[in-house]
């Protein structure tokens, strides 16, 4: 199931990465998160068909908030996020004012 999430040309992970790219935000899934998503699909007995609904459940709030999240550069999804124990990690961009002139 992890391969189905990541390997095909139209893999779910790649689709969500492209969606977040449109907002100039990098979406990162830790390996343990991918395994937790696959495990959830196995527990629900939905197999590959259930992967999309699991992914939507994980990312729906974040996708809704994304346009209003200023300076967020990357969003990291861990196993704790998949299991509902934590919120996605938001990595903010550092301000680059005046950096060009320092060299």
Secondary structure by P-SEA (a helix, b strand, c coil): cccccccccccaaaaaaaaaaaacbbbbbcaaaaaaaaaaaaaacccccaaaaaaaaacaaaaaaccccccccbbbbcccccccccccbbbbbcccccccccc
